[in-house]
Amino acid sequence: MSAALKYDIAVKGADGKLGDCPFCHRSLLTLEEKRVPYSTTLIDFADKPQWLLDVNPAGSVPVMKELETGEWIVDSGVIQNYLEEKFPQPELGTAEGSPQIGLDVLPKFRDFIKSTPEEAAAKEADLVACLKGLNDFLEQNGGPYIGGANPCATDCAVMPRLYHMKVATEYFRGWTMPAELAAVQRYMDAFMARDSWKHTYYAPELVIAGWERHGVKRAV
């Protein structure tokens, strides 16, 4: 970004590439959609710096530093609300104020890709039911986004989770989006065409490797 930088945000990454953290992705999308000039500091989870632990003893990212004041803002939801207050236009709304739909897709697909063969059918049904709720919402509000004609705060939180879902379920379980969830697929296609997504993209291989580090194995 050519304008004077306002923030530096520490996010998961290594070797000059963004990492696969959906919570970091949420904050980056918010900065992009707000058109706020920022820089990134990549944090290798295998070698977290002491300064990060000093700022956030939990050692989690994202954490964002206001360059003018040196103030640190911790947690993706807090960052999102902070940016909405500081930069009300274009409006995204607050994390709590946006439609609370689709946010539980992360635990639903996680349970599915980690399921045993005996559990798989039930866990898949839970995931589809979750996505059906989002699909119905998108059909009713006319889309293309959860926020309607324009993205809202929830879009920035849900889209990274849906991206992880798409990559992980296809790779680990050979699962693809059912035809009945066409509105969700249209939603994902529309958001991934936005500049904010293109500027914060990380490869599917990183998503796969991340879930493998969490012990997920490919179904045979």
N, C-alpha and C positions, 0 to 999 in steps of 0.2 A: 504494500500500500504506500502511496506516495506522500500522503499527509503526515504531519508530525505524529510519531507514535505516542499513544496514550497509555498503553498497558503492555506488559510482558506476561504471558501465560505459560506456566509450566505444565506440560502434558506428557503422556506416555510416548516414548519414541526412542530410537537409537539409530546410529549410522546415518544421520541426516534424514530419516524417514519417520513420519507420524506412526504411532503405534495404534493398537486395536482397541483402545478403551472407549466404550460408548459414552461414558460420562464426560471425558475430555472432549469427545466429538460434539456433544451437546453444547458445551461452552464455546467451542470454536464456531459452530453454526450460528450461535447467537451473536457473536462478534461480527461474523460475516453479514448476517441479515441486518444488523444494526449499522453496518458500514463504519465500524469503529476501527481506526488504525491500531494495529497491534503487532507484536513480535512473539515468537514462540521460543521456549527453552525446552528441549527434549530431555526427558528423564528416563534413563535406562533402569528398569525395575530390578535388574540384577546388581546394580551398583548405585543405590540412591545416595545423593550427596547429603552431607550433614546439614547444610543450610535448609534443605527441604524439611528435615526432621525438626529443625528449630522453628520453622514457620508453622508446620503442621505435624505434631508428634505422631499422628497416625501414619504418616508417610505416604498418604494418598494424594493423588492429583485428580482434577486440576486445582492449582492455586494460582491466583492472578495478582500481579503487583501493579498498583497505580504508579506510574513513573514519576509524576510530579510530586506526590506526597510520600511515596514509599509505603503506602498502606497495602496490606495483603488482604485478599478476599479468598476464602476457602470454601470449597464444595460447589458442585455444578449448579444446584438449585439456588444457592445464595448468590452466586455469580450472575445467574440469569435475572434474578430479582433486582440486583444492584444495577445491572446494565439497563434494565427497563426504567428504573428511576432516573438514572443519569442521562439516558438517551431515549426519551419517550417516543421519538419518531425515527424510523417507521415503527409503529406500534406492534409489539408481539404479545403484550400482556405479561402478567407475572406467572411464575411457575404454578402457583396455586390457583390463579384466577382463570387459566385457560381450561378448556374442556378436559376432564380427567378420563380420557379414553385411550386404550391401547398401551397404557404404561405397564400393565402386567404381562405383556408378551415375553419379557425377558425370563421370569421364572417359569413360564409355561413351556417355552421352547427348550430351556435348560433342562427341565425335568424330562422332556421328550428325548433329547439326544443322549441323556445319561441313563435312560430307562433300560431295564432288562427286557429280554424278549417277551416275558410274561406281562410286563407292565406297558409295553409299547403302545398297544391299541388304545388303552385308556388315556395315556398321556397325550397321544396324538389327538384324541377327541377333545381333551381339555384345551389344547392349543387351537384347534379349529374353532371351538366355541368362543375363545377369546378373540380370534381374528374376525369371527362372524359379527361380534359386537361392534368392532371397528368398521367393518364393511357396511353394516346397516347405518351407522352414524354418517359415514361418508356419502352414502346414497341419499340420506335424508337432508343433509346440509348442502348438497350439491357440489361439494369439493371445489377444486381438486385437492384441497388440503384440509386438515382437521380444523384449521382456522377459517375455512371457507375459501374465498377467492384469493386470500393472502395467508401466508403461514402465521402461526401463533407460537407461543412458547412451547406448547405441547408437541408441536411438529418437530422442534429441535431436539426434544427428548426422545420421541418415539422413533424417528427415522433411523438413528444409529442402532436401535434395538432390532428394528425390522431388517436392517442390513445384516446384522449378526445372525438373525434367525434364518434369513434366506441362504446365506453361505453355509452355515453350520448344519442346518437340517438337510440340505441337498448333499453335502459332502459326507456327513456321518450316518445319515439314514436314507439317502436316495429319495428324499421327499421334496415335492414341488407344490407350489400354490394351487389348490383346487380351483376349478373353473368357477365355482360358486362365489369365490372371493375376488371377482374381477375388479371391484372398486378399490380393494386394497392394492392390487397390482397396478392399477392406473395411478393411484396415489404415489406409490413408490417410484414409478417411472417419471411422474411429473416432478417430484422433489429432486430426484437424482439428475434431472436436467438443469437444475438451478446452479448458478455460479457458486453459491455458498457451498454446495455439495462438491462440486468439481475442485474447489480450492482446499477442501479438507479431506479429500479421498485417501483411503489407504487400501491396499490390495487384499483380495480375499484370502490369499495365502497367509497373511498376518492374522486374520480372524481364525483360520483353521489352526494355526500353530498355537494361538492363545488358548483355544479350547482344549487342544491336546495337552498343554501344560496343566490344565485342570483335570486331567485324567480321562477325558472323553475319548472313546475308541470307535473306530469305524465299524458299523454293523457288517456282519459277514453273511 
